[in-house]
Amino acid sequence: YSMNHQQYHIALKLFTDIINQDPNWAEGWNKRATLRFMLWDFEGSLKDVEKVLALEPRHFGALSGLGMIHLRLGDPERALKAYEDLVNIFPSNADAVQKIITLKDYLGINTL
């Protein structure tokens, strides 16, 4: 509710409280990572996404977020790796497939 109504400081506190109560619940970390990304705290978001993936390596939402974070941080190579990892577990994700094509073109990687 707080996140959807732009009460970000409240949402951040709630997600942090949830994480403190159950640090093994990947979705708590993922929600806070999303909020931090929305607040342009890409380093904080990255740390939370890394925790999500340590708990749940096949969390495709976190992998997608990881790609977006690396793009915002200016690291297209790591973004490409995140999207490739995502497509390995979710091959029909058209957005990730398109991002792979775009990033390979940008990086000059031959796709043939």
N, C-alpha and C positions, 0 to 999 in steps of 0.2 A: 504494500500500500504506500509506504513512505517513498519508495523509489519511483513509483508511478505518478506520484503527486509532487515530485521535485523537492522532497524533504530529505535531501541527500545526507545531511549531517546526522539525522535520526536513523536513516537506513544504514549508514556506515557503522554507527554504534550498535545497532541491532545485529548486523552480520558479524561484527567482531565479538559480541556477546555469545552468539550462536557458536562461533568457532571456538571460543574459550570453553564452552560447555561440552562440545563434542568435536575435538580437533581431527577426528577420523572421518567426519562426514564431508565428503568431497564437494557436495553441492553448496554447503555454506561458504567454502573457499571460492567456489565458482561464482556465486552471486556477488561476493565482495570484489572479486576480480573484475566483474562486469561493471560494477559501480565505480571502481577506481578508474577503469578505462573511460567511462563517461565523464569523469572528473579530470581527465587528462593526466592522471597519475599513472603513467605507463610503467614506471619501474615497480611501483607497488602492485599494479595489476599483474605484471610479469611474475613477481614473487608468489602471488596467490595462485596463478595458473600453474606454475611449477609444482606447487603443493597439491593441486587438484590432480595433476598427471602422475605424481608420485603415489597418490592414493588410488587413482583409477586411470591407468595408462591409455585406455580406449575411450576416454571421454571426448567424443567428437566435438562437442561445443567448446571445450577447453582448447583443443587443437586448433579449431578455427580462430578462437580468440588469440591464441599464441601467434598465429600467422599475422593477424591484424596488429598486434602489439609490435612485432618485429618490423612490420611496415612503417608504423608510426615512429619507431626508434631509428629508422633509416638503415635497416639490415635486411635487404631483400634475399640474401642467401639463406638466412635462418627462417625467413618467412616461407620461402620455397620448401624448405625441409619440413616445416610444420604442415603445410598444405599437402605435401606428398604423404606424410604420415597419416593425415586425415583420410586421404583417398584410399590408402591401403586398408583402412577399416570400414570406410563408407564410400565405396567406389561410385555410387550413383549421385554423389554430391556435386551437382553441376557447377555451383559457385566455386568450389575448391578446384575443380578441373579447369575452369576458365582462368582462375588466378594462377595456376601452375603454368598454363600456356602463356599468359601475359608475362609472368616473371621470367620464364625461360627466354622469351623473346627479349625482354629488357636486359637480361644478363648475357645475352648472346650465346645461349646454350642451344646446340643443334638438337632438334626434337626428332630427327629422322633416324 
